[in-house]
Amino acid sequence: MFSDNLAAFTRNSMYLPDLAPDVAFLIKPDFFYGNFRKPEPGDLRNKVVKLYQPRQTRSGHLVLSAAALGHEAELARYYTSVVQAAALHRKQLKDQRHYFWIRPVLLSRGEAVLTFPWYDTFPESASLLQGLMDPVPEGILYDDMDQGWSSAAYATADKVYFLQGDEGGRRVDTAVCTDRPRLQHAAGLALARTRQVLEALVKQVGEDYWRFRPNVPKW
């Protein structure tokens, strides 16, 4: 794991002065109502229903919380179209969780520098953002690996270093750093913003499909 070699964090890390976290809502273009386990030829083309696409969608499949804030109705229309498609084709929403995935991202110049493809829920995103806000004087803020990926962050008094690579931490694909006080502030804003967007979505869609509120039964 990356945390076994702290020197790796500072070695060849690219300084990105604007690096900042956000949370992305993953948008699917259509709803598949066929059988994933036993698909028939042509199912992925024919057994689909087009879903409403929010105007804030970027890179083909993401809506950032920064773009969603104040425009939650657009996201709500997307999620409502998912619920309606599931009802129309008699699909249990508990088996369609991937339509409600959200995950943290780290952005620079408007582009995703680091993604966390194994994070799918609000609790996971919140945990990472809270880790970035940790006031520990120096040390590992998080160190995680899953599904072929490994990612970690190491903080000094004034910088935060990020590494991402293969699951064992043997290969580094991305090594970046940024100023810590600004990043901590940005993480707090992203967390508060995401909470605000999700509060609106739960009210407008009618259910907490994002595991946002504590003690909500898993559907």
Number of C-alpha atoms within 10 A of each C-alpha: 16 27 20 8 9 14 9 17 22 17 11 11 16 14 15 15 14 16 22 23 27 23 25 26 23 18 24 21 15 17 20 21 19 16 11 10 6 8 11 12 8 8 15 15 9 12 15 15 17 13 19 19 19 21 12 17 19 13 8 11 15 18 21 21 26 17 14 23 17 12 16 20 17 18 27 22 18 19 24 18 20 23 18 13 21 19 12 10 13 10 16 12 17 10 10 16 14 14 21 20 18 25 24 29 20 20 17 14 11 10 11 16 18 21 17 20 14 15 16 20 20 25 17 17 22 22 14 23 26 17 17 25 18 16 13 13 9 14 15 19 22 19 17 18 19 14 9 12 17 24 27 21 24 23 24 14 13 12 17 25 25 25 25 25 20 17 18 15 22 11 14 17 13 15 23 22 23 21 20 18 14 15 21 21 14 19 23 18 16 22 22 13 18 25 18 16 20 24 15 19 23 16 11 16 18 11 12 19 23 20 18 17 15 8 7 12 8 9 12
